[in-house]
Amino acid sequence: MFGGKKSENGSGGGNQAISAISNNLITSGTKIEGNVTANSDMRIDGELYGNLSCQGKIVIGAEGKIIGDIECQNAVIEGIFQGKLRCGELLNIRETAQINGEITTDKLMVQAGAVFNVVCNMGSLMKAGQGIGKAS
């Protein structure tokens, strides 16, 4: 009924099918202090003061703010980020973003108008087996 795949025994996928399509959201006006771990994509429109580890994609909305470290596969930043960011694949910095810190990513897009004050390491570190989810 919700688009989940059926298992070999014919029963529904249960929570596994739901979690495969679910996203996490911290809405505008919400402030979190502490570390967050997510197995699926996450969007931040509120504030997070702490570290964020995500197996999928992170979006920091135009009103979003993260002060801390991020580890993820892909990221789109439209708001404020300050800290260290390790992105396994593509980091997309939009024109409204304000970034300060250290960045490690495989691929980078920075749109005109973004504030981008970082130390940036690209490509070679991620391809040398130090990417997200791999043993160092």
Summary of the structure (lengths in Angstrom):
residues: 136
radius of gyration: 16.3
end to end distance: 41.7
largest distance: 53.7
contacts: 427
relative contact order: 0.12
helix: 10%
strand: 49%
